[in-house]
């Protein structure tokens, strides 16, 4: 017990000798972050060539992003990687995947209808739908007092259909 007290007193004395401006932290201060941000941005700009906006390359004026050009170096830009990772993370939960599959089949359902079809509580389904909405996988349409959910667009349906096709091969 006395050893802990001595160590605590030594730690307090060390902090006091540094003064209030030098309080220990595990995270960098805003000043430290802002001082390093331009350097890291400059390094990133030199490391990767600037990307052309979608549809401005040699793709014939198409509005589609050129995946082959993005993957030329073997890596997607870090922003795209983060977004893609969040997309697949949203689909990685069995409850959310069941919700997406039910919406794929029935196109548009209320929270109660989804809950009944996948045998979950309305509260749990509502929570999972909120996550799917944040990830822009489902959209909500209000009709009076009921909210109806549907997949955001055909891309979500295509990803699910392709994944099902892949696992059934």
Secondary structure by P-SEA (a helix, b strand, c coil): caaaaaaaaaaaaaaaaacccccccccccaaaaaaaaaaaaaaaaaaccccccccccccccccccccccccccccccaaaaaaaaaaaaaaccaaaaaaaaaaaacccccaaaaaaaacccaaaaaaaaaaaaaaccbbbbbcccbbbbccccaaaaaaaaaaaaaaac
